Each structure stands twice: as C-alpha cells, then as structure tokens.
Amino acid sequence: MEQIHMEQLDEQLERVDRQLLELLSERARIAQQIGKLVEKSDPVREKEKMERLIAMNTSPYDQATARQLWGQIIQASSSPRQAGRHKSLLVSRKSRNEDTVVKLGEIAVGGGKPVMVAGPCSVESYKQVREVAAALKQAGVTVMRGGAFKPRTSPYEFQGLGIEGLKILKEVADEFGLKTISEIVSPAHIETACQYIDVIQIGARNMQNFELLKAAGDVRVPILLKRGISATIDEFMHAAEYIVSRGNRQVMLIERGIRTYEKATRNTLDISAVPILKQESHLPVLVDVSHSTGRKDILVPCAKAALAAGADGIMVEVHPNPAAALSDAAQQLDIEQFNRFYAGVLQSGLLG
C-alpha cells in the first residue's frame, strides 16, 4: 500500500516538474521578447517585483530560501533576455554572407584581386611625396598611403603636417591618378579630410576611440580600420561595428601586428587573424607588413604568407631616403628596395 502511495506521489511530483519546466520556458520566451523592446533592465523595478512575490510566499520554504530560488530564476532569465537584445553584428557573416567589396574608383578591395598599398609613413614635403608617387605609378601601384596626422609615442617626435599634408597628398595623387589613404585622429577633421583623401584610416591607437569611430560612421567615405596593438579579434570587430552601425558600410580591416613578448620583430604579425576575420566577417582584410614586423628583410615572405592566408591587400611603407625620414626610418623601404619587394610578391602569383 505504501509502495503504491509512493508511486502516486512520484507521478504527481513529475507532473509538477514538467509544469515548472513549461512555465520557466514560457518565462524565458517572454524575457527574450522584453529584451528586444527594452534597451536595459530596471534593477529597482526587478527588486520590487521580487519583494511582491516573496510577500505572497505560502510555501514550506522560508523567506530567505524563496528569495534565493527566485533570484536564480530571474538571473537565469537574463540570458535569453540579453540574447533578444544583442543581434548578430552587422559586420559578421551571420548578417551578410556575401563579401563586401569597397570601391575606390575602379579599384575593388575585397573583390578577389588583392591590392598593393604603398607610400611614406609621414607626408614630409611635396617633393618627397611626389617622388614616391612617381615610383608607385611606374610600378603599377594605384593606392598610396601617407600620414598627415601622426600620433606618436613621444610628444617630441614629428607629429605630421596635418591638413597641409592632406593637401599635398591630393595634389600629388591628382597628378598621377592615384587613390590615397591617410590617418585621421580627431572627429573634428573627418569632414575636412573627405575633401582631400579617398580613404580615412583609423590607426591602431584609435581603434577604440569611440567618438572617432562614430564620426567615421557618419560619413560616406571608405574607412580603413587598423587593429589595436593589444586588441582581440572580438574587440576589433566591435570597433568596426561602431562604424557600420551608423550607416557607413565601406569598411576595410587591417592587421598590423600585436604586442607580444617577442623582440625579434617590432610587433608580432598575427597571420591567423586573416582567415579568422575572413571567416567571421564579410569585410575586406588587409595586412600591414611594415608595422607588424619593423624589418625590411622579411617583408616578402610575410606578404606572401598574408596573401596565402586570404588577405585582400598588403600595405608597405616607402620613402625616397629612409635614413632621413622623420618617422619609422628603420622599417621604410627606399624606392629600389620597394621595386624588389613588389617584384618578389608579384612573382608568387598571389597578388593577382
């Protein structure tokens, strides 16, 4: 008789457990719907709701136990609520499977044919930039980089020519039919920069300068976003999301090396970032071999490795007289060295 009674109680308990599971599932679904409608939860309101529930407690559980149980239920419900609020990133493959192609006139970045981007670390003079541009044009390179605003580690180092440097870039680029990339460090200069350059670069130091990212998202000019020196891939993608979420979908990512304990190179080229970013994001991915290595002697194999890993382009620094350069003298190629570098990369057949 007792055995039969025990079995009946077990059956009742199992029915109640199933009902609890159904109710908890329903609660989770409602929490997820709320998460889609409400930006963030109100902790004061949540606490008041819990206190009202505890006051209605007529179970064998004491108040402390009931409060603990409800606290766990509410905490567990926060996960689907967060899931309802956080959609897939716009820069992710989940939002767009097709590769984004950024057009610079007739040049397509991300269109299957990798591009070469070259030029001086800093714009120092009209003569210097023109000499580099002439060499690039002769070699067949159509995109030139040049720093007009230079965020430097030391306040006593060359900080760039600013707007005047952008004007020099435009004058020379117009003469040789080149597209230009230059870093902007302040939201205040974004609109002005759009008048002089084709691509706005946001450098590694500013990868998480959120006001600058927002300003870049408000214009309709291609953006080249560099990975921060200590940034994870997730942080890198979220930085790009700041730009894309404000309407500017012309974003390119560039791996420029990360900081590790290794001293053989200036930074450590994270070659694995290329296939990971290509897998996780639809945005074009380039690699800066100059900043990532800081060494001229390994640029060709590093560029080949980047292209073999799926990079959509290579960036390298070129200066007519690196020994006299006002910034990054050790890593810049002279024109003859660049021609050998470019020929070596072309011979691999990876550049297209």
Secondary structure, 3 states (H helix, E strand, C coil): CHHHHHHHHHHHHHHHHHHHHHHHHHHHHHHHHHHHHCCCCCHHHHHHHHHHHHHCCCCCCCHHHHHHHHHHHHHHHHHHHHHHHCCCCCCECCCCCCCCCEEECCEEECCCCCEEEEECCECCCHHHHHHHHHHHHHHCCCEEECECCCCCCCCCCCCCCCHHHHHHHHHHHHHHCCEEEEECCCHHHHHHHCCCCCEEEECHHHCCCHHHHHHHHHCCCCEEEECCCCCCHHHHHHHHHHHHCCCCCCEEEEECCECCCCCCCCCECCCCHHHHHHHHECCCEEEEHHHHHCCHHHHHHHHHHHHHCCCCEEEEEECCCHHHCCCCHHHCECHHHHHHHHHHHHHCCCCC
